[in-house]
Amino acid sequence: MHRVWAKALRDADLPKIHFHGLRHTGNTLTASAGASIRELMARMGHSNTRAALIYQHSTDERQREVARKLDALARGAGDKDPSGTQRARP
């Protein structure tokens, strides 16, 4: 396996990476695309959440996406009826 993988990397002019890194990258991208823990578990063949959580990395792009969504929620909240506390204030 190692000889075949190393040769494939050389032939493709790719940097030296571990084969298992492909699984890790694929599952990290899947999680970033919004897959739930259960969906990740099904894709990876894991029977417990601990293994799936390993792939739940925080990436800069994902942090920006979460911030954009929170911003949209906060901006939208100002357009809705105020809460009971806000209505009670003069």
C-alpha positions as CSV (number, residue, x, y, z in Angstrom):
1,M,0.0,0.0,0.0
2,H,2.7,2.5,1.0
3,R,4.7,2.0,-2.2
4,V,1.6,2.3,-4.4
5,W,0.4,5.4,-2.6
6,A,3.9,7.1,-2.6
7,K,4.2,6.4,-6.3
8,A,0.8,7.8,-7.1
9,L,1.6,11.0,-5.2
10,R,4.9,11.4,-7.1
11,D,3.2,10.6,-10.5
12,A,0.6,13.3,-9.7
13,D,3.2,15.7,-8.5
14,L,1.4,16.0,-5.1
15,P,3.0,16.6,-1.7
16,K,3.6,13.7,0.6
17,I,0.4,13.1,2.5
18,H,-0.9,10.2,4.5
19,F,-3.6,8.1,2.8
20,H,-5.8,8.3,5.9
21,G,-5.6,12.1,5.5
22,L,-8.0,11.8,2.6
23,R,-10.7,10.3,4.8
24,H,-10.1,13.0,7.4
25,T,-10.3,15.8,4.8
26,G,-13.4,14.3,3.2
27,N,-15.2,14.0,6.5
28,T,-14.1,17.5,7.6
29,L,-15.5,18.9,4.4
30,T,-18.7,16.9,4.8
31,A,-19.1,18.3,8.3
32,S,-18.5,21.8,7.0
33,A,-21.1,21.3,4.4
34,G,-23.6,20.9,7.2
35,A,-23.8,17.1,7.8
36,S,-25.2,16.2,11.2
37,I,-23.3,13.9,13.5
38,R,-25.6,11.0,12.5
39,E,-25.0,11.7,8.8
40,L,-21.2,11.7,9.4
41,M,-21.5,8.5,11.4
42,A,-23.4,6.8,8.6
43,R,-20.9,8.0,6.0
44,M,-17.9,6.8,8.0
45,G,-19.4,3.6,9.4
46,H,-19.0,4.6,13.0
47,S,-21.3,3.4,15.7
48,N,-20.6,6.1,18.2
49,T,-20.5,9.9,18.2
50,R,-17.0,10.2,19.7
51,A,-15.4,9.0,16.5
52,A,-17.5,11.4,14.4
53,L,-16.7,14.4,16.6
54,I,-13.1,14.0,15.6
55,Y,-14.0,15.5,12.2
56,Q,-15.8,18.5,13.6
57,H,-13.1,21.0,13.1
58,S,-13.6,24.7,13.2
59,T,-12.4,26.3,10.0
60,D,-12.1,30.0,9.3
61,E,-14.7,29.8,6.5
62,R,-17.1,27.9,8.7
63,Q,-16.7,30.5,11.5
64,R,-17.4,33.3,8.9
65,E,-20.5,31.4,7.8
66,V,-21.8,31.0,11.3
67,A,-21.1,34.7,12.0
68,R,-23.1,35.7,8.8
69,K,-26.0,33.6,9.9
70,L,-26.0,35.0,13.4
71,D,-25.8,38.5,12.0
72,A,-28.8,37.8,9.7
73,L,-30.8,36.4,12.7
74,A,-29.9,39.4,14.9
75,R,-30.9,41.9,12.1
76,G,-34.1,40.0,11.5
77,A,-35.0,39.9,15.2
78,G,-35.3,43.7,15.2
79,D,-38.0,43.5,12.5
80,K,-40.2,41.2,14.6
81,D,-42.6,41.9,17.5
82,P,-40.7,42.7,20.6
83,S,-40.5,40.2,23.4
84,G,-42.7,40.4,26.5
85,T,-40.0,42.2,28.4
86,Q,-39.6,44.8,25.7
87,R,-43.4,45.4,25.5
88,A,-43.6,45.9,29.3
89,R,-41.0,48.7,29.2
90,P,-42.3,52.2,28.5
